[in-house]
Amino acid sequence: MSPVSEKVTIKIRSREYAVRGSDDREQILKVAAYVDEKLKEISDSKKGLNDEKTAILAALDIAGDYFQLKREKENLLREISNRSQKLIQSVTKALN
């Protein structure tokens, strides 16, 4: 378990929040900026939504981004594994 870092003040939708986390200050600020940008995108594209619906749509959008990146990572790891196995087989064959 990572130690909790110092308190960091973030700004989301023009409101300030004091948060603590296991990430460093810069990472917390990056995450807050990303969340703020997603909320802005949703509220700009869908006028008239209340804060709750905006937050839910932003959370779904962020979760979609997360799962897409996770899928891409798994595909890359699988590709690296496949290429590594082929390389090992080629080297083994060349040495025999």
C-alpha positions in Angstrom: 0.0 0.0 0.0 1.4 3.4 -1.0 1.7 6.2 1.6 -0.8 9.0 1.3 0.7 12.1 -0.1 0.3 15.7 0.9 -3.0 17.5 0.5 -3.5 18.9 -3.0 -6.0 21.6 -4.0 -7.6 20.8 -7.3 -10.2 22.8 -9.3 -13.1 21.1 -11.1 -15.8 23.1 -12.7 -14.6 26.3 -11.0 -14.8 24.7 -7.5 -11.8 23.9 -5.4 -11.4 20.6 -3.6 -8.7 19.5 -1.2 -7.7 15.9 -1.9 -5.1 13.4 -0.8 -3.9 10.4 -2.7 -1.1 7.9 -3.2 -0.1 9.6 -6.4 2.3 12.5 -6.5 1.0 16.1 -6.7 1.6 16.4 -10.5 -0.4 13.2 -11.2 -3.3 14.3 -9.1 -3.4 17.6 -10.9 -3.3 15.9 -14.3 -6.2 13.6 -13.3 -8.2 16.5 -12.0 -7.6 18.5 -15.3 -8.7 15.4 -17.3 -11.9 15.0 -15.3 -12.6 18.8 -15.6 -12.1 18.6 -19.3 -14.4 15.6 -19.7 -17.1 17.5 -17.7 -16.6 20.5 -19.8 -16.9 18.5 -23.0 -20.1 16.9 -21.8 -21.7 20.1 -20.6 -20.8 21.9 -23.8 -22.2 19.2 -26.1 -25.4 18.6 -24.1 -26.8 21.9 -23.0 -29.3 21.8 -20.1 -28.0 18.8 -18.3 -27.9 19.0 -14.5 -24.6 18.4 -12.7 -25.5 14.8 -11.7 -26.3 13.7 -15.3 -23.2 15.6 -16.6 -21.1 13.8 -14.0 -22.6 10.4 -14.9 -22.0 10.9 -18.6 -18.4 12.1 -17.9 -17.8 9.0 -15.7 -19.0 6.7 -18.5 -16.8 8.5 -21.0 -13.8 8.2 -18.7 -14.6 4.5 -18.1 -14.8 4.0 -21.8 -11.4 5.6 -22.3 -10.0 3.3 -19.5 -11.4 0.1 -21.0 -10.2 1.1 -24.5 -6.6 1.7 -23.2 -6.8 -1.6 -21.2 -7.8 -3.5 -24.3 -5.0 -1.9 -26.3 -2.5 -2.7 -23.6 -3.6 -6.4 -23.5 -3.3 -6.5 -27.3 0.2 -5.0 -27.2 1.3 -7.4 -24.5 0.0 -10.4 -26.5 1.8 -9.1 -29.6 5.1 -8.7 -27.6 4.7 -12.2 -26.2 4.0 -13.7 -29.7 7.0 -11.9 -31.2 9.2 -12.9 -28.3 8.3 -16.6 -28.7 9.0 -16.4 -32.5 12.3 -14.8 -31.8 13.3 -17.4 -29.2 12.3 -20.2 -31.7 14.4 -18.5 -34.5 17.4 -18.2 -32.2 17.0 -21.8 -30.9 16.7 -23.1 -34.5 19.8 -21.1 -35.6 21.9 -22.4 -32.7 21.0 -26.1 -33.4 
